[in-house]
Amino acid sequence: MWGTGGYANGNGFRSSNNGGFFIINDADPQYRGAFEQVIDGLIPGNQYELSFEYAYAHEAPAGGNTWQYIYGNFGSDHFQTFTVNLPSHGFDGGPAPADGNGWYTFTETYTATSTSQVLRFVANGGPAGLPPMALVDGVSLKDVTPTPGPLPVIGVAATLAWSRGLRRRIKRSVMS
């Protein structure tokens, strides 16, 4: 990959915030494939936040301008990153923060429709023959369903107390 190892070229390649290992997916339509995982233990109706870091690069030693994006799905919900046009031998992980690390971050919330759903990622790009590559790291899926606070419980308790008092008053007025 341009920017690393024997192909270091000053194109700005940097690690994601997770550092170390990441998945590279060939975005060339002739060779691309999906990577996916079945997620079990979901609660239908609960909301789940999908988050991941991503960047774009070229396979070395190939060259040429490319375009690419990542798309996929979580169950029946679909997602897509924006399209990036990458110059020959380039790298694009978004604006570099002060520490020089970090890539683009994708975050969206979805509602589970089943106890088991597939999370799938696919890279798309072109032109064919100029291996545009999508890099993905730090995939996270967490339940962000809001839980009711104490206020509804207090409201129910107050309603019960009020109705109990009302019943007593009705009973007294009937007996009098």
C-alpha positions in Angstrom: 0.0 0.0 0.0 1.4 3.4 -0.9 2.6 5.3 2.2 3.8 2.3 4.1 6.8 0.0 4.2 8.9 0.1 1.0 6.3 2.4 -0.6 6.6 5.3 1.8 6.0 8.4 -0.3 4.9 11.1 2.1 1.3 10.8 1.1 0.1 11.4 4.7 -0.6 7.8 5.6 -1.3 7.5 9.3 -2.8 5.0 11.7 -6.4 5.1 12.9 -7.2 6.0 16.5 -7.3 2.2 17.2 -3.8 1.9 15.7 -2.3 -1.3 14.4 -4.4 -3.7 12.4 -7.3 -2.8 10.1 -9.2 -4.4 7.3 -8.4 -3.5 3.7 -11.1 -4.1 1.1 -10.4 -3.9 -2.6 -12.9 -1.5 -4.1 -12.1 -2.5 -7.7 -15.4 -3.9 -9.1 -13.6 -6.9 -10.6 -12.2 -8.0 -7.3 -14.3 -6.5 -4.5 -16.1 -8.7 -1.9 -18.0 -8.1 1.2 -16.8 -8.8 4.7 -19.6 -9.5 7.2 -20.5 -10.8 10.6 -23.7 -12.2 12.0 -24.6 -10.2 15.2 -26.6 -12.3 17.7 -28.3 -11.4 20.9 -30.1 -8.2 19.6 -33.3 -7.1 21.1 -35.9 -6.2 18.4 -37.0 -2.6 18.8 -33.8 -1.5 20.6 -31.6 1.1 19.0 -28.0 0.2 18.1 -25.2 2.7 17.3 -22.9 1.5 14.5 -19.5 3.3 14.5 -16.3 2.7 12.6 -13.2 4.5 11.3 -12.3 4.4 7.6 -9.8 5.8 5.1 -8.9 5.3 1.5 -5.6 4.3 -0.2 -4.0 2.8 -3.3 -2.4 -0.6 -3.7 1.3 -0.3 -4.4 2.9 -0.3 -7.0 -0.2 0.7 -9.1 -0.9 4.3 -9.8 -3.7 6.6 -11.2 -6.5 8.7 -9.8 -9.4 6.7 -8.2 -12.7 7.2 -6.5 -14.2 5.1 -3.8 -16.7 4.7 -1.0 -17.9 2.1 1.5 -21.5 0.8 1.7 -23.2 -1.9 3.6 -26.1 -2.9 5.8 -27.1 -3.8 9.3 -30.0 -6.1 8.8 -32.4 -4.4 6.3 -30.9 -0.9 7.0 -28.4 0.4 4.5 -25.5 2.8 5.0 -22.9 4.5 2.8 -20.0 6.8 3.3 -19.4 9.8 1.0 -17.3 9.3 -2.2 -13.7 10.4 -2.1 -11.6 11.2 -5.2 -8.0 10.1 -4.5 -5.0 11.3 -6.5 -2.5 8.7 -7.7 -0.5 7.1 -4.8 -2.7 9.0 -2.3 -4.1 8.4 1.1 -7.2 10.1 2.6 -8.2 9.6 6.2 -9.8 13.0 6.6 -8.2 16.0 8.2 -5.3 15.0 10.5 -5.9 16.0 14.1 -3.1 17.7 16.0 -1.7 14.3 17.1 -1.4 13.1 13.5 -3.6 10.1 14.0 -7.2 9.4 13.1 -9.3 8.6 10.1 -12.9 9.5 9.1 -15.5 8.3 11.6 -18.9 7.0 10.5 -21.7 6.8 13.2 -25.4 6.1 12.7 -28.1 4.6 14.8 -30.4 1.7 13.7 -33.3 -0.1 15.2 -33.0 -3.9 15.4 -35.8 -5.9 13.7 -34.6 -9.3 14.7 -32.5 -11.1 17.4 -29.9 -11.8 14.8 -28.8 -9.5 11.9 -25.9 -9.4 9.5 -23.5 -6.5 9.5 -21.9 -6.2 6.1 -19.3 -3.9 4.6 -18.4 -3.5 0.9 -16.0 -1.2 -0.8 -16.8 0.3 -4.2 -14.6 2.3 -6.5 -12.9 2.7 -9.8 -11.7 2.8 -12.4 -11.1 -0.9 -12.7 -7.5 -2.0 -12.7 -6.3 0.8 -10.4 -6.8 -0.9 -7.1 -8.7 1.7 -5.0 -8.7 0.4 -1.4 -11.0 1.1 1.6 -9.6 0.7 5.1 -11.9 -0.1 8.0 -11.0 -0.2 11.7 -12.6 0.1 15.1 -16.0 -1.3 14.3 -18.4 -0.9 17.2 -22.1 -1.7 17.7 -23.6 -0.8 21.0 -27.1 -0.7 22.4 -28.1 3.0 22.9 -31.8 2.4 23.7 -32.9 5.1 26.2 -34.0 3.6 29.5 -36.8 5.3 31.5 -35.6 7.3 34.4 -37.3 7.6 37.8 -39.8 10.2 36.7 -42.3 7.8 35.1 -42.1 5.6 38.2 -42.9 8.6 40.4 -45.8 9.5 38.1 -47.3 6.0 38.4 -46.9 6.0 42.2 -48.6 9.5 42.5 -51.5 8.3 40.2 -52.0 5.2 42.4 -52.0 7.2 45.6 -54.4 9.8 44.1 -56.8 7.0 42.9 -56.7 5.3 46.3 -57.6 8.5 48.0 -60.4 9.1 45.5 -61.8 5.6 46.2 -61.9 6.3 49.9 -63.7 9.6 49.4 -66.3 7.9 47.1 -66.8 5.1 49.6 -67.3 7.6 52.5 -69.8 9.7 50.5 -71.8 6.5 49.5 -71.9 5.3 53.1 -73.1 8.7 54.5 
